[in-house]
Amino acid sequence: FVQVKWQGLGVVFDCRLGIPSGRMRRERSVPAEVGVQDSNLSSGVKVVCRLRPMNEREKKSGTVPAATASTERKDVSVVRLIGGTRKVSSSFRFDNVLTSFSTQAEVFAATLEPLVGEVLNGFEATAFAYGQTGTGKTYTMEGDVESDNGRGLVPRAASAVLHALSVGKYSEHSVTVSYLEIYNEELSDLLAPPNLQNQKLDLKDGGSAKGIICLGLSEIKVSSVGDILDLVHRAQERRRVAETRVNARSSRSHCIFTMKVSCKRAVASGELENVGKLHLVDLAGSECAKKAAGSGDGTPGSGVPRHALYGGPAEEERERRSINQSLLTLGRVITALRDNSGRIPYRDSKLTRILQDSLGGRCKTVIIATISPAPGAVEETISTLTYAEQASGIQNRPVASSLLRTMRMTNSEGLADGSGTLGLGTRDFAELEMKVAYLSQEVEEAQAALARKYKEAEEQAERAASAEEQLLEMEQELGRANLSLEEGAYVREQLCDLAERQNEVAIQVSDAYHAAFGHGQDLSGHLTQARSTALRSKQQAQSLCEMVDADATLLHGTVKTGIHEVISAVIESQSVHHSTTEIGALAMQDQKSLLGTLLAKLRNGNTQLSQDFQALVGEATVAFDADEVATASALDTIEQMTRSIACLAAKAKSDTDAAVAAGVAAAEPQVANLRSSLTSARDSLSAAADTAASNLEA
C-alpha cells in the first residue's frame, strides 16, 4: 500500500492505493518534498490510461494484442517478444484505467468531472492527451460532436461548467473560449476571423499572477453548449491533419482549448469573485518515419500526396521532427520534475512553455495516456506508459505541501524455454500464452461489463414486473371498458328506437306545422284587412278630433274675448264706483268741517245766527239725503252690471260645454266602430291561434 496525506486548511486526507501482488523488478519513489512551504497544499498530477479497442483491420488480420488493461485493478500489462522466443511482461499502475469497454461519459467522469468545481472555485486545471498517433487522443478530447454519446472531453466539460453556472449560486458569470494551435513551433489562432488568420502570435511571461500568456490570441464569449460545438467545428476545419499508414486522420499539430470562467457569488463578508481556467490539450502523436509515412492529404483514400500540399518530403520530415522534438522536450520536462533537478527545460519548446503551469506549476493537472494494443506499436506503448508513470510523481502547487511515494512494479521476465508441447514450437507457445493472457483480460472486462449489464437486466426485470402489473391493471380496465361498451351498445339501441319514434312524431309535427302555416297565412290575410280597417278608422278619428279641436279652439277664443270685455267693463265700473265714493267722502269731510265752523260760530253768535244755522242744517240735510239717494242708485246700477257679466260668463261656459258635448257625441260613433273592428280582429286572431294549437296537439 501507498499512503498519501494532504495537509492544509486544517483538514487531513488519507488515501490508500491498493497494489496487486506480483513479482517486483524495480522500485521508484518520489521525493518527500517538492520545495513548497507548509502553508501550501500540494497536488499530484493525476494520470489516467486509456486503451483503445482493436480496429477492424487488426481483427481481420488475427493480430495478437500486446497490451491489456484492467479497470478494477487499475493496471496495464504489456507483453513483448524478444528474439521470437522470450516473453517480457511489464505492468504499470495509474490513478485510473479505461479499457475498450469504457464509454466517453466514463472517461469524463474519471478525468475532468472532479475538476469542474475546482475551476469554478478559481483554480486552473489542465488535461492533455499524450500518446502515439492513432491511439485516440483527438477522439478522447473532441470525440464525435454530432452524437451525444460520442462527445469528447471538450463539449462535456463545457456543458458541465455551463450547467454548474446556471443553478443560481452565482450572481454573475461569464465564459470565454480560445483555441491555439502549435505547428512547427509556430502559433496560430484557430478561432481568429478570416482577416486575422495570418497574424503572428507570441508568448510572454505575465509573472506569477498570470503565468505564460499568448499575445494576440482571441477570446470568444460563449453562453451555451451549441456555441462551444460551433467553435469546435470551426477549429476542426482549420486544424492541420493528414493521412498516414498508422492513422487515416492524424493531427499534425498540438491544439490547446482554453475556457476562462469568471463568476461571482455572495459570501458572509461580501462578494467573492473567482476566475478559473480549464486547458484541454490535444497533442500530436509521436511517430517513427518508417511507420507513419503516408501518401494522403488528410482524407482517407484521397490519393493526393502530402508533399504536394506541404512542399515535398523535406517539409514532411520537418513536420515530423518538430512534433517528436516537442514531445521529447515534454518528456525531459516530466523527467526533470520527477527527479527534482535544478533546471527544468520549459523554454526548449513552445509546448512545454505553455504547459509550464500544468507541470510543476499552479494547475491541477490530469494526463490521459492513450495506447494501442497492436504488437507493432509495443515500443511506443511502453514509452508512453513510462512517461505517464513518471508524470504521476509530479507535484503541482495549487495549495499546500504533500508526501507521496509510488512504486513501479513489473513482472520478471517469464521465459518459456524448451521444446514445444503438443507439437507447438516455442514461438507458437509464446503467442498462445499471449492470446490466453489477452483473452483472460478480455474475459475479466467482459465479466465486469456483464455484471453491469446484469444489474441493468435486473432493473429491466423490475420495470418489466411493474409493466406486467400495469398490464394487468390495463386488462382490468379493458374489461371494464368492454362492459361499458356493451352497456353503451344497449343504450345506443334504445336510443335508436327512441330516435325512430321521435322521427315519426317529428313527421307528424311537421304536418301539423304545415297546416298551422296555412292557417297562419289565412290569419295573416285577416289581420292585414283588420289592420287596414283599423287604420282607416284611426284616420277618421284623427280627422274628427282635429275638427273638434279646431271648433274648441275657435270657441275658446270667442269666450276668452267676451270674458276680457266683461272684465274690462267691471274694472271700469269699479273704478267709477271708487271715484264716486272718494268724491262723496271728500264732500262729507268738507261738510263736516263747515258744520264744525258753524257750530263754533253759533256758540259765539246770536240767536239769529242759530236760526240761520238751523235753516242751513235743514238744507244740508236735504242735500245729504239727495246725495245718498244718488249713491244708492249708482250702487244698484253697478250691481246690475255685475249680474249681467255673470250671466254672460255662465252663458259662454254653457255654450262651450255644449260645443264639447256635441263634438264628443259626434266622435262616439266613430270610436264605437273602431272598438268593434278591433274586437272582431282580436276574436279572429284568438280563433286562429286556438285552431293552430289544436292542430299541433293533434
MOGICOR-V329472 format. One record per helix or strand of 2 or more residues. SS is the DSSP state (~ for helix, > for strand). FROM is the first residue (numbers start at 1). LEN is the number of residues. If there is no record, write none. Layout:
# MOGICOR-V329472
ss=SS from=FROM len=LEN
ss=SS from=FROM len=LEN
This chain:
# MOGICOR-V329472
ss=> from=2 len=7
ss=> from=11 len=7
ss=> from=43 len=2
ss=> from=46 len=6
ss=~ from=56 len=5
ss=> from=67 len=4
ss=> from=75 len=8
ss=> from=86 len=8
ss=> from=96 len=3
ss=~ from=104 len=8
ss=~ from=113 len=8
ss=> from=124 len=9
ss=~ from=137 len=5
ss=~ from=153 len=13
ss=> from=172 len=12
ss=> from=186 len=4
ss=~ from=194 len=3
ss=> from=202 len=4
ss=~ from=207 len=4
ss=> from=212 len=4
ss=> from=220 len=3
ss=~ from=225 len=14
ss=> from=241 len=2
ss=> from=250 len=2
ss=> from=254 len=14
ss=> from=270 len=13
ss=~ from=289 len=4
ss=~ from=306 len=5
ss=~ from=313 len=27
ss=~ from=346 len=3
ss=~ from=350 len=5
ss=> from=364 len=8
ss=~ from=375 len=17
ss=> from=395 len=2
ss=> from=401 len=3
ss=> from=414 len=2
ss=~ from=426 len=179
ss=~ from=607 len=91
